[in-house]
Amino acid sequence: MSPSAAQISLKDLIEYLARALVDHPDEVVVTEISGEQTIVLELKVAKDDLGKVIGKQGRTVKAMRALLSAASAKLRKRADLEILE
């Protein structure tokens, strides 16, 4: 990817993925808490959509965390995704 290519933030990445999964995309809220070496992203969705974001046996959220981990490695930071109820 060239340096001039558009960069997407980790927050935008998670927000995009979550909005694509849920029935109420307008209720998706992602909060970013940045530290020196870590970034914590808190994801809040409508109560009805919680199962869609987590997925069967947590597979969907596990995949989202894997994408987040790969994207954050490029920034040389550790990122964690927390789902709030």
C-alpha positions as CSV (number, residue, x, y, z in Angstrom):
1,M,0.0,0.0,0.0
2,S,1.4,3.4,-1.0
3,P,1.9,6.1,1.6
4,S,-0.6,8.3,-0.2
5,A,-3.4,5.6,0.1
6,A,-6.2,6.5,2.5
7,Q,-5.6,5.3,6.0
8,I,-8.5,4.0,8.1
9,S,-8.4,4.2,11.8
10,L,-8.9,1.2,14.0
11,K,-12.0,2.8,15.4
12,D,-13.4,3.2,11.9
13,L,-12.6,-0.4,11.0
14,I,-14.5,-1.8,14.0
15,E,-17.4,0.6,13.5
16,Y,-17.6,-0.4,9.8
17,L,-17.6,-4.1,10.6
18,A,-20.2,-3.8,13.4
19,R,-22.6,-1.6,11.3
20,A,-22.5,-4.3,8.6
21,L,-23.4,-7.0,11.0
22,V,-26.3,-5.5,13.0
23,D,-30.0,-4.6,12.3
24,H,-29.7,-1.2,14.0
25,P,-26.5,0.3,12.6
26,D,-27.4,3.8,14.0
27,E,-27.0,2.4,17.5
28,V,-23.4,1.3,17.0
29,V,-21.0,3.3,19.2
30,V,-17.3,2.8,19.3
31,T,-15.2,4.5,21.9
32,E,-11.4,4.6,21.6
33,I,-9.2,4.8,24.7
34,S,-5.5,5.3,23.7
35,G,-2.6,4.5,25.9
36,E,1.1,4.6,25.3
37,Q,1.4,1.1,23.9
38,T,-2.2,-0.1,23.9
39,I,-5.5,1.0,22.4
40,V,-8.8,-0.2,23.9
41,L,-11.9,0.0,21.7
42,E,-15.3,-0.3,23.4
43,L,-18.1,-1.4,21.2
44,K,-21.7,-0.8,22.2
45,V,-24.6,-2.1,20.1
46,A,-28.4,-2.4,20.5
47,K,-29.4,-5.2,23.0
48,D,-31.0,-7.1,20.1
49,D,-27.8,-7.1,18.1
50,L,-25.4,-8.3,20.8
51,G,-25.7,-11.9,19.6
52,K,-25.0,-10.9,16.0
53,V,-21.7,-9.1,17.0
54,I,-20.6,-12.0,19.2
55,G,-21.6,-14.8,16.8
56,K,-21.9,-18.5,17.5
57,Q,-19.4,-19.5,20.1
58,G,-17.8,-16.1,19.9
59,R,-16.5,-16.7,16.3
60,T,-17.5,-13.3,14.9
61,V,-16.0,-11.2,17.7
62,K,-12.9,-13.4,17.6
63,A,-12.6,-12.6,13.9
64,M,-13.0,-8.9,14.5
65,R,-10.3,-9.1,17.2
66,A,-8.0,-10.9,14.8
67,L,-8.5,-8.2,12.2
68,L,-7.9,-5.5,14.8
69,S,-4.8,-7.2,16.0
70,A,-3.4,-7.4,12.5
71,A,-4.2,-3.7,11.8
72,S,-2.7,-2.6,15.1
73,A,0.5,-4.5,14.5
74,K,1.2,-2.1,11.7
75,L,0.9,0.8,14.1
76,R,3.2,-1.1,16.5
77,K,0.6,-1.0,19.2
78,R,-1.6,-3.6,20.9
79,A,-5.3,-3.2,20.5
80,D,-8.1,-4.8,22.5
81,L,-11.8,-5.0,21.6
82,E,-14.4,-4.9,24.5
83,I,-18.1,-5.4,23.9
84,L,-20.2,-3.4,26.3
85,E,-23.8,-4.4,27.2
